[in-house]
């Protein structure tokens, strides 16, 4: 299901990503969810795409997600 706010994101996302990364995740998830409307694995695809979008702009160092340079 699409998320209207970052507060609605799963705790696995909300509790680990910085606010801007949560914005990226939510926007990518919502777009992918709509794009894969007739896919039986719609939600799974949306999660994969959302995480990929976050990883383009952030990387994990230890337990922290930090912005990528450039």
N, C-alpha and C positions, 0 to 999 in steps of 0.2 A: 504494500500500500504506500502511496506517496506520503511524504512528510511535509506538513505546512510550516513547521518551525524546527529549529535545532533541538528544542526541548523534547520533541517527539522521537528523535533518533534513538536507536537502541543504545543501551548503556555502554556496550562494547565500542561504540563510536564516540558517543558523547563524553565518556569519562576519560578518553585517551587522546583525542585530537584537539588541537587548539581551535578557537572559534572560527577562524578563516578557513581552516581545513574542513571543519564541519559544514560550513557554507558550501564549499566545493563538493563535498560528499553528497549533501542533500540535493543540490542542483543536478548533479550527474545522475544520482539515483532516480529522481523524479523524471528526468528526461528519458532515461533508459527504460524505466517502468512503462512509460507511455509508448515508447518505440517498440517494445516487445509484447504488446497487448495480447496477441494471439499465441504467444509462446507458452507452453505448459510449464516451463521453468522461468517464467517472467521475473519473479522476485530474485531468484538465484543469479540470473543474468544481470539484473540491475545492481545487485551488491558487488559483483565482480567488476562491472564497469565503473561504479562509484569509487571503489578502492583504487582502481587503476588511475582514475582522474586525480585522486589525492596524491598518489605516488609520483605523479608527474611534477607536482609542486612542492612536495614534502618528502623527507626521508626520515627513517627511524634511527635514532642514535640511543642505544640502551633502551630505556623505556619512554623516551621522549620523541615526539614528532617535531622536526625542525624544518624550516623553509629551505629549499634548495637555492643555491646561488644562481643568479642569472635568471 
